[in-house]
Amino acid sequence: MFRSTAVRRMRDIERPWNEGRTHVQLRELPRSALPTDVRRLCIRERLLGVTDVALDYHRFLPTGRAYLTLSHPDHLYKNLQALEKSSVASLPIRAVSSPPPQARAGRLNKNGTQGKVFPGNGPHGGIHSRMKHVVVWGFPGKMSEQAVENYLHDFRLDNVEGLTEAVKVELPTNTFSLYSRYLVRPTSTAEAHRLVRQLHMTYYEPQQWGKRYQLRARVVY
């Protein structure tokens, strides 16, 4: 009798680890961590049934979190145990069970100028294709989509989600910035990395603005 009661109590304690969930959220990752780093972690810790790795973004910049999708809830408890003392780039990380992560899709632009703006929040930044999008920020705040496309004319770009070649990343509610951020979609992964190499830490129109607008660029995974 006492043994069965103890077993039931142990099951109650373990229940938060395995609630039928199929996602693990990794926290306190280095902001420089890539999906390949997370996949190496999965291999090193021999995690079971991982079907997808997704970095979490805020306005298309990494938050230091990532999500693992599991093929079955039965893998959750063992995977969380395996991750208890894990690290990435020699930094300790945390792992918790998670409901399915939500990503907000693009919405209509209030100004009606170019169709949509994207918040860039959630797994993969809320976009569908992987490793072929680049976020560029540091442009003048009122710079238009067409002006960004003209500035990037040396790179081969596709339309973003069937829209223009450059789509503005929306600001959080009730905020203002002197700078603007844009999402572009090069025609290939190689072109995306070429764009980042050539554009990151350069200055926008230095002959006119000097060092006022320093550009930064990152591939969105």
C-alpha positions in Angstrom: 0.0 0.0 0.0 2.7 2.5 1.0 4.8 1.5 -2.0 1.9 2.2 -4.5 1.2 5.5 -2.8 4.9 6.4 -3.2 4.8 5.4 -6.9 1.8 7.6 -7.5 3.5 10.5 -5.8 6.6 10.0 -7.9 4.4 10.0 -11.1 2.8 13.3 -9.9 6.3 14.8 -9.5 7.3 13.7 -12.9 4.1 14.8 -14.7 5.3 18.4 -15.3 8.2 16.9 -17.3 5.9 14.9 -19.6 2.6 16.5 -20.3 2.2 15.3 -23.8 4.4 18.1 -25.1 6.6 17.6 -28.1 8.8 20.8 -27.7 11.8 21.7 -25.7 12.9 25.3 -25.2 16.6 25.9 -24.8 17.5 29.1 -22.9 20.6 31.2 -22.3 22.2 30.3 -25.6 24.9 32.5 -26.9 23.4 35.1 -29.3 26.0 33.9 -31.9 24.7 30.3 -31.7 23.7 28.8 -35.1 21.3 25.9 -35.8 24.4 23.8 -36.5 25.6 24.4 -32.9 22.2 23.2 -31.5 22.2 20.2 -33.8 25.7 19.3 -32.5 24.4 19.6 -29.0 21.6 17.1 -29.9 24.1 14.7 -31.2 26.5 15.1 -28.3 23.8 14.5 -25.7 22.2 11.7 -27.8 18.8 13.3 -27.8 15.9 11.2 -29.0 13.4 12.0 -31.8 14.5 15.6 -32.6 12.8 16.5 -35.9 13.5 20.2 -36.1 15.7 22.9 -34.6 14.5 26.5 -34.6 16.2 29.6 -33.3 13.9 32.1 -31.7 14.0 35.7 -32.9 12.8 39.2 -31.9 12.6 41.5 -34.9 14.8 39.0 -36.7 17.6 39.1 -34.1 18.4 36.0 -31.9 16.9 36.0 -28.4 19.2 33.4 -27.0 16.5 30.8 -27.1 15.8 27.9 -29.4 13.1 25.2 -29.9 13.5 21.5 -30.4 10.6 19.6 -32.0 10.3 16.0 -30.9 8.6 13.2 -32.9 6.8 11.9 -29.8 6.0 13.1 -26.2 7.7 10.0 -24.8 11.1 11.5 -25.7 10.6 14.6 -23.6 11.5 13.4 -20.2 14.7 11.6 -21.2 15.8 14.6 -23.4 15.4 17.0 -20.6 17.4 14.8 -18.3 20.2 14.6 -20.9 20.2 18.4 -21.2 20.4 19.2 -17.4 24.2 19.9 -17.4 24.6 20.8 -21.1 26.5 23.8 -22.6 27.0 25.5 -25.9 30.3 27.2 -26.7 31.4 26.4 -23.1 28.4 28.3 -21.7 25.8 26.5 -19.6 22.2 26.5 -21.0 18.8 25.6 -19.6 16.1 23.3 -21.1 12.4 23.3 -20.3 9.4 21.7 -21.8 7.4 24.1 -24.0 4.0 24.3 -25.8 4.2 24.7 -29.5 5.9 28.0 -30.2 3.9 30.7 -32.0 5.2 33.0 -34.7 3.3 36.0 -35.9 3.0 36.3 -39.7 3.4 39.6 -41.6 0.5 42.0 -41.4 -0.8 44.7 -43.7 1.2 47.9 -43.7 -0.9 50.7 -42.0 0.5 53.2 -44.5 -0.6 51.0 -47.4 2.7 51.6 -49.2 4.2 48.2 -49.9 1.7 45.5 -48.7 3.1 44.0 -45.6 5.5 44.6 -42.7 7.0 41.7 -40.7 7.5 41.7 -36.9 10.2 39.0 -37.2 9.3 37.4 -33.9 9.3 33.7 -32.9 10.9 30.6 -34.4 12.7 31.3 -37.7 11.5 34.9 -37.3 8.1 33.7 -38.6 9.2 33.2 -42.1 9.0 30.0 -44.2 12.2 29.5 -46.2 15.4 28.9 -44.2 18.9 30.4 -44.6 17.9 32.6 -47.6 16.8 35.7 -45.7 19.0 38.5 -44.4 18.0 41.2 -42.0 19.8 44.5 -42.5 19.5 47.4 -40.0 21.0 50.8 -39.6 19.3 52.5 -42.6 17.8 56.0 -42.1 14.5 55.8 -40.4 12.4 57.1 -43.3 14.2 55.1 -46.0 11.7 53.5 -48.4 11.6 49.9 -49.6 12.5 51.1 -53.1 15.5 53.0 -51.9 16.7 49.9 -50.0 16.3 47.8 -53.2 18.2 50.4 -55.2 21.0 50.4 -52.6 21.3 46.6 -52.8 21.2 46.4 -56.6 24.6 44.6 -56.7 23.0 41.6 -55.0 20.6 39.1 -56.5 17.4 39.3 -54.6 14.0 37.5 -54.8 10.7 38.9 -53.6 10.0 38.3 -49.9 6.8 36.2 -49.4 5.7 37.3 -52.9 6.0 41.0 -52.1 8.8 43.4 -52.8 12.5 42.6 -52.6 12.9 44.5 -49.4 10.3 44.4 -46.6 10.3 46.7 -43.6 10.5 45.1 -40.1 7.9 46.8 -37.9 8.8 48.6 -34.7 7.3 47.5 -31.4 4.1 49.4 -30.5 4.5 53.0 -29.4 8.2 53.2 -30.2 10.2 55.4 -32.5 13.6 55.0 -34.1 15.9 57.1 -36.2 16.9 53.9 -38.0 15.1 51.3 -40.0 15.4 47.6 -40.4 14.6 45.6 -43.6 14.3 41.9 -44.5 15.6 40.8 -47.9 15.7 37.4 -49.6 18.8 36.7 -51.7 18.4 34.1 -54.5 20.5 31.5 -52.7 22.2 30.7 -49.4 25.6 31.5 -50.9 24.2 34.9 -52.0 22.8 35.6 -48.5 26.2 35.0 -47.0 27.9 37.1 -49.6 25.5 40.0 -48.9 26.3 39.8 -45.1 30.1 39.6 -45.7 30.0 42.7 -48.0 27.5 44.8 -46.1 28.0 44.1 -42.4 29.7 47.0 -40.5 29.8 49.3 -43.5 28.4 52.8 -43.7 25.4 53.9 -45.7 26.3 56.6 -48.2 29.4 57.8 -46.2 30.0 60.6 -48.7 26.7 62.2 -47.7 26.2 61.0 -44.1 29.8 60.2 -42.9 29.6 57.5 -40.2 26.0 58.4 -39.1 24.4 55.2 -40.4 26.4 52.0 -39.8 24.8 49.0 -41.3 24.7 45.5 -39.8 23.5 42.3 -41.5 22.7 38.8 -40.4 21.4 35.6 -42.0 18.0 34.5 -40.5 18.0 30.8 -39.9 
